[in-house]
Amino acid sequence: MENRFGSRIRILRELQKLYLRQVASLLDMDTAQLSKIEKGIRQIKKEQIPMIAKIYHADKNELLTLWLADQIINVTKGEEVALKAIRLAQNEIEIRNKKH
């Protein structure tokens, strides 16, 4: 199952003409693991996003946004009330942001 984060980092890697094994080595993981992340089979740890952004000279917030969106989609998959729950969460986030 392809995801937004995985698709984006694959595109960034290909644009920079980097091999999976090169990037995997920089992330201290094996090539198969990175391939699964790009394909959406496996999730990357949130803590690894800044390193990926640095490797690809990418916007960390863009990658984090894509990663979070994928997390929300995965958690709510198949739920009839997913949109209702997302709207409720959005309202709560907006309230919290106003307080800070």
MDTraj code that builds the backbone (N, CA, C; nanometers):
import mdtraj as md
import numpy as np

residues = "MET GLU ASN ARG PHE GLY SER ARG ILE ARG ILE LEU ARG GLU LEU GLN LYS LEU TYR LEU ARG GLN VAL ALA SER LEU LEU ASP MET ASP THR ALA GLN LEU SER LYS ILE GLU LYS GLY ILE ARG GLN ILE LYS LYS GLU GLN ILE PRO MET ILE ALA LYS ILE TYR HIS ALA ASP LYS ASN GLU LEU LEU THR LEU TRP LEU ALA ASP GLN ILE ILE ASN VAL THR LYS GLY GLU GLU VAL ALA LEU LYS ALA ILE ARG LEU ALA GLN ASN GLU ILE GLU ILE ARG ASN LYS LYS HIS".split()
xyz = np.array([
    [0.0846, -0.1180, 0.0000],
    [0.0000, 0.0000, 0.0000],
    [0.0890, 0.1242, 0.0000],
    [0.0794, 0.2000, -0.1035],
    [0.1608, 0.3213, -0.1161],
    [0.1053, 0.4315, -0.0263],
    [0.1939, 0.5144, 0.0235],
    [0.1506, 0.6259, 0.1074],
    [0.2162, 0.7549, 0.0600],
    [0.1700, 0.8648, 0.1128],
    [0.2189, 0.9953, 0.0685],
    [0.3649, 1.0182, 0.1067],
    [0.3992, 0.9849, 0.2303],
    [0.5361, 1.0043, 0.2772],
    [0.6331, 0.9196, 0.1945],
    [0.6036, 0.7927, 0.1814],
    [0.6909, 0.7023, 0.1060],
    [0.7077, 0.7447, -0.0383],
    [0.5977, 0.7842, -0.1004],
    [0.6044, 0.8303, -0.2399],
    [0.6923, 0.9536, -0.2532],
    [0.6777, 1.0446, -0.1579],
    [0.7557, 1.1700, -0.1637],
    [0.9048, 1.1442, -0.1468],
    [0.9409, 1.0593, -0.0499],
    [1.0849, 1.0373, -0.0313],
    [1.1440, 0.9568, -0.1470],
    [1.0640, 0.8702, -0.2104],
    [1.1138, 0.7995, -0.3286],
    [1.1410, 0.8980, -0.4416],
    [1.0483, 0.9922, -0.4622],
    [1.0663, 1.0936, -0.5664],
    [1.1903, 1.1785, -0.5377],
    [1.2052, 1.2204, -0.4124],
    [1.3229, 1.3007, -0.3756],
    [1.4522, 1.2239, -0.3999],
    [1.4520, 1.0962, -0.3635],
    [1.5723, 1.0140, -0.3834],
    [1.6043, 1.0013, -0.5313],
    [1.5027, 0.9748, -0.6115],
    [1.5242, 0.9574, -0.7555],
    [1.5686, 1.0873, -0.8224],
    [1.5106, 1.1992, -0.7800],
    [1.5511, 1.3287, -0.8366],
    [1.6983, 1.3589, -0.8100],
    [1.7469, 1.3126, -0.6963],
    [1.8863, 1.3361, -0.6607],
    [1.9782, 1.2223, -0.7069],
    [1.9178, 1.1282, -0.7801],
    [1.9934, 1.0158, -0.8370],
    [2.0712, 0.9387, -0.7295],
    [2.0036, 0.9162, -0.6172],
    [2.0619, 0.8380, -0.5083],
    [2.0052, 0.6969, -0.5124],
    [2.0868, 0.6010, -0.4758],
    [2.0423, 0.4628, -0.4680],
    [1.9855, 0.4347, -0.3297],
    [1.8932, 0.3395, -0.3254],
    [1.8370, 0.2975, -0.1966],
    [1.9473, 0.2643, -0.0973],
    [2.0485, 0.1918, -0.1427],
    [2.1541, 0.1479, -0.0506],
    [2.2329, 0.2662, 0.0065],
    [2.2470, 0.3731, -0.0718],
    [2.3181, 0.4916, -0.0222],
    [2.2413, 0.5578, 0.0916],
    [2.1133, 0.5781, 0.0689],
    [2.0309, 0.6451, 0.1694],
    [2.0108, 0.5554, 0.2904],
    [1.9869, 0.4271, 0.2666],
    [1.9679, 0.3331, 0.3773],
    [2.0896, 0.3330, 0.4691],
    [2.2062, 0.3374, 0.4115],
    [2.3292, 0.3400, 0.4911],
    [2.3352, 0.4648, 0.5783],
    [2.2976, 0.5792, 0.5225],
    [2.2984, 0.7042, 0.5987],
    [2.1968, 0.7018, 0.7129],
    [2.0887, 0.6255, 0.6937],
    [1.9841, 0.6148, 0.7961],
    [2.0077, 0.4974, 0.8909],
    [2.1171, 0.4264, 0.8698],
    [2.1522, 0.3109, 0.9527],
    [2.0422, 0.2044, 0.9485],
    [1.9968, 0.1726, 0.8262],
    [1.8986, 0.0660, 0.8067],
    [1.9357, -0.0088, 0.6798],
    [1.8760, -0.1235, 0.6602],
    [1.9095, -0.1971, 0.5385],
    [1.8223, -0.1501, 0.4219],
    [1.8669, -0.1844, 0.3029],
    [1.8023, -0.1399, 0.1799],
    [1.6573, -0.1867, 0.1723],
    [1.6315, -0.3105, 0.2126],
    [1.4955, -0.3646, 0.2076],
    [1.4013, -0.2852, 0.2971],
    [1.4511, -0.2443, 0.4112],
    [1.3706, -0.1668, 0.5046],
    [1.3288, -0.0329, 0.4418],
    [1.4234, 0.0375, 0.3815],
    [1.3926, 0.1651, 0.3174],
    [1.2981, 0.1452, 0.1989],
    [1.3171, 0.0396, 0.1256],
    [1.2283, 0.0093, 0.0137],
    [1.0850, -0.0097, 0.0629],
    [1.0681, -0.0791, 0.1736],
    [0.9339, -0.1002, 0.2305],
    [0.8734, 0.0300, 0.2796],
    [0.9553, 0.1200, 0.3298],
    [0.9060, 0.2509, 0.3741],
    [0.8564, 0.3301, 0.2530],
    [0.9341, 0.3284, 0.1451],
    [0.8932, 0.3992, 0.0236],
    [0.7634, 0.3434, -0.0340],
    [0.7434, 0.2129, -0.0203],
    [0.6232, 0.1469, -0.0738],
    [0.5041, 0.1548, 0.0214],
    [0.5259, 0.2040, 0.1430],
    [0.4175, 0.2155, 0.2389],
    [0.3885, 0.0875, 0.3143],
    [0.4755, -0.0101, 0.3029],
    [0.4577, -0.1375, 0.3723],
    [0.5003, -0.1252, 0.5182],
    [0.5949, -0.0377, 0.5398],
    [0.6506, -0.0164, 0.6730],
    [0.6532, 0.1330, 0.7033],
    [0.6396, 0.1675, 0.8303],
    [0.6428, 0.3079, 0.8713],
    [0.7811, 0.3437, 0.9251],
    [0.8222, 0.4641, 0.8956],
    [0.9477, 0.5140, 0.9506],
    [0.9187, 0.5751, 1.0869],
    [1.0176, 0.5799, 1.1708],
    [1.0016, 0.6435, 1.3010],
    [1.0036, 0.7948, 1.2817],
    [0.9188, 0.8617, 1.3577],
    [0.9088, 1.0073, 1.3493],
    [1.0450, 1.0723, 1.3709],
    [1.1251, 1.0153, 1.4596],
    [1.2559, 1.0712, 1.4937],
    [1.3526, 1.0692, 1.3748],
    [1.3244, 0.9873, 1.2734],
    [1.4122, 0.9779, 1.1572],
    [1.3816, 1.0816, 1.0495],
    [1.2690, 1.1496, 1.0623],
    [1.2280, 1.2463, 0.9594],
    [1.3280, 1.3607, 0.9434],
    [1.3795, 1.4217, 1.0518],
    [1.4777, 1.5293, 1.0309],
    [1.6019, 1.4834, 0.9530],
    [1.6466, 1.3613, 0.9770],
    [1.7639, 1.3095, 0.9054],
    [1.7327, 1.2905, 0.7574],
    [1.6145, 1.2393, 0.7277],
    [1.5748, 1.2224, 0.5875],
    [1.5654, 1.3595, 0.5194],
    [1.5071, 1.4558, 0.5890],
    [1.4970, 1.5910, 0.5325],
    [1.6360, 1.6461, 0.5021],
    [1.7292, 1.6210, 0.5906],
    [1.8664, 1.6688, 0.5694],
    [1.9319, 1.5988, 0.4498],
    [1.9162, 1.4693, 0.4414],
    [1.9757, 1.3921, 0.3315],
    [1.9227, 1.4412, 0.1965],
    [1.7919, 1.4644, 0.1898],
    [1.7283, 1.5025, 0.0643],
    [1.7184, 1.6540, 0.0444],
    [1.7701, 1.7311, 0.1394],
    [1.7594, 1.8769, 0.1328],
    [1.6127, 1.9160, 0.1144],
    [1.5278, 1.8539, 0.1958],
    [1.3830, 1.8728, 0.1856],
    [1.3314, 1.9487, 0.3069],
    [1.2114, 1.9975, 0.2955],
    [1.1452, 2.0684, 0.4043],
    [1.0980, 1.9673, 0.5091],
    [1.1532, 1.9767, 0.6284],
    [1.1189, 1.8843, 0.7362],
    [0.9695, 1.8888, 0.7674],
    [0.9105, 2.0074, 0.7678],
    [0.7677, 2.0194, 0.7987],
    [0.6801, 1.9547, 0.6919],
    [0.7217, 1.9627, 0.5668],
    [0.6459, 1.8959, 0.4600],
    [0.6469, 1.7451, 0.4827],
    [0.7651, 1.6907, 0.5111],
    [0.7753, 1.5463, 0.5334],
    [0.6986, 1.5040, 0.6582],
    [0.7065, 1.5830, 0.7630],
    [0.6335, 1.5517, 0.8859],
    [0.4828, 1.5557, 0.8614],
    [0.4371, 1.6529, 0.7838],
    [0.2952, 1.6628, 0.7507],
    [0.2474, 1.5397, 0.6755],
    [0.3239, 1.4976, 0.5768],
    [0.2885, 1.3777, 0.5002],
    [0.2871, 1.2541, 0.5891],
    [0.3872, 1.2429, 0.6767],
    [0.3969, 1.1288, 0.7686],
    [0.2755, 1.1255, 0.8625],
    [0.2406, 1.2422, 0.9194],
    [0.1251, 1.2480, 1.0094],
    [-0.0047, 1.2146, 0.9359],
    [-0.0202, 1.2649, 0.8146],
    [-0.1401, 1.2336, 0.7352],
    [-0.1513, 1.0835, 0.7129],
    [-0.0396, 1.0188, 0.6806],
    [-0.0410, 0.8734, 0.6630],
    [-0.0805, 0.8020, 0.7917],
    [-0.0328, 0.8527, 0.9060],
    [-0.0673, 0.7914, 1.0341],
    [-0.2184, 0.8003, 1.0578],
    [-0.2745, 0.9174, 1.0313],
    [-0.4188, 0.9378, 1.0515],
    [-0.4989, 0.8464, 0.9587],
    [-0.4574, 0.8386, 0.8346],
    [-0.5265, 0.7532, 0.7375],
    [-0.5212, 0.6073, 0.7815],
    [-0.4050, 0.5624, 0.8275],
    [-0.3919, 0.4233, 0.8709],
    [-0.4778, 0.3921, 0.9925],
    [-0.4824, 0.4838, 1.0873],
    [-0.5588, 0.4616, 1.2101],
    [-0.7088, 0.4622, 1.1829],
    [-0.7538, 0.5456, 1.0896],
    [-0.8971, 0.5605, 1.0665],
    [-0.9506, 0.4747, 0.9517],
    [-0.8639, 0.3978, 0.8899],
    [-0.9047, 0.3161, 0.7750],
    [-1.0211, 0.2234, 0.8128],
    [-1.1266, 0.2288, 0.7343],
    [-1.2402, 0.1412, 0.7553],
    [-1.3384, 0.1876, 0.8625],
    [-1.3098, 0.2975, 0.9252],
    [-1.3985, 0.3495, 1.0303],
    [-1.5071, 0.4373, 0.9677],
    [-1.6316, 0.4059, 0.9955],
    [-1.7424, 0.4832, 0.9407],
    [-1.7446, 0.6266, 0.9934],
    [-1.6983, 0.6455, 1.1145],
    [-1.7028, 0.7785, 1.1764],
    [-1.5684, 0.8500, 1.1678],
    [-1.4837, 0.8081, 1.0763],
    [-1.3489, 0.8654, 1.0651],
    [-1.3519, 1.0161, 1.0452],
    [-1.4306, 1.0641, 0.9514],
    [-1.4339, 1.2084, 0.9252],
    [-1.4874, 1.2860, 1.0448],
    [-1.5868, 1.2309, 1.1116],
    [-1.6410, 1.2956, 1.2310],
    [-1.5325, 1.3053, 1.3387],
    [-1.4575, 1.1991, 1.3580],
    [-1.3491, 1.1986, 1.4566],
    [-1.2390, 1.2970, 1.4179],
    [-1.2071, 1.3043, 1.2904],
    [-1.1032, 1.3966, 1.2430],
    [-1.1482, 1.5417, 1.2644],
    [-1.2731, 1.5700, 1.2370],
    [-1.3240, 1.7067, 1.2598],
    [-1.3197, 1.7433, 1.4079],
    [-1.3556, 1.6490, 1.4936],
    [-1.3493, 1.6721, 1.6373],
    [-1.2057, 1.6985, 1.6818],
    [-1.1139, 1.6183, 1.6301],
    [-0.9720, 1.6380, 1.6623],
    [-0.9235, 1.7728, 1.6097],
    [-0.9664, 1.8103, 1.4909],
    [-0.9269, 1.9392, 1.4335],
    [-0.9729, 2.0536, 1.5226],
    [-1.0967, 2.0464, 1.5695],
    [-1.1476, 2.1509, 1.6591],
    [-1.0641, 2.1597, 1.7856],
    [-1.0301, 2.0466, 1.8432],
    [-0.9494, 2.0443, 1.9655],
    [-0.8098, 2.1012, 1.9403],
    [-0.7508, 2.0677, 1.8284],
    [-0.6177, 2.1204, 1.7945],
    [-0.6234, 2.2720, 1.7775],
    [-0.7275, 2.3203, 1.7106],
    [-0.7420, 2.4655, 1.6926],
    [-0.7574, 2.5366, 1.8275],
    [-0.8344, 2.4784, 1.9194],
    [-0.8516, 2.5361, 2.0532],
    [-0.7174, 2.5395, 2.1263],
    [-0.6441, 2.4320, 2.1216],
    [-0.5130, 2.4253, 2.1881],
    [-0.4149, 2.5259, 2.1301],
    [-0.4175, 2.5399, 1.9975],
    [-0.3255, 2.6339, 1.9329],
    [-0.3555, 2.7783, 1.9695],
    [-0.4817, 2.8101, 1.9920],
    [-0.5203, 2.9450, 2.0311],
    [-0.4706, 2.9776, 2.1726],
    [-0.4625, 2.8748, 2.2561],
    [-0.4170, 2.8941, 2.3946],
    [-0.2666, 2.9193, 2.4018],
    [-0.1948, 2.8748, 2.3009],
    [-0.0480, 2.8889, 2.3024],
    [-0.0095, 3.0033, 2.2195],
])
top = md.Topology()
chain = top.add_chain()
for i, resn in enumerate(residues, 1):
    res = top.add_residue(resn, chain, resSeq=i)
    for name in ("N", "CA", "C"):
        top.add_atom(name, md.element.get_by_symbol(name[0]), res)
traj = md.Trajectory(xyz[None], top)
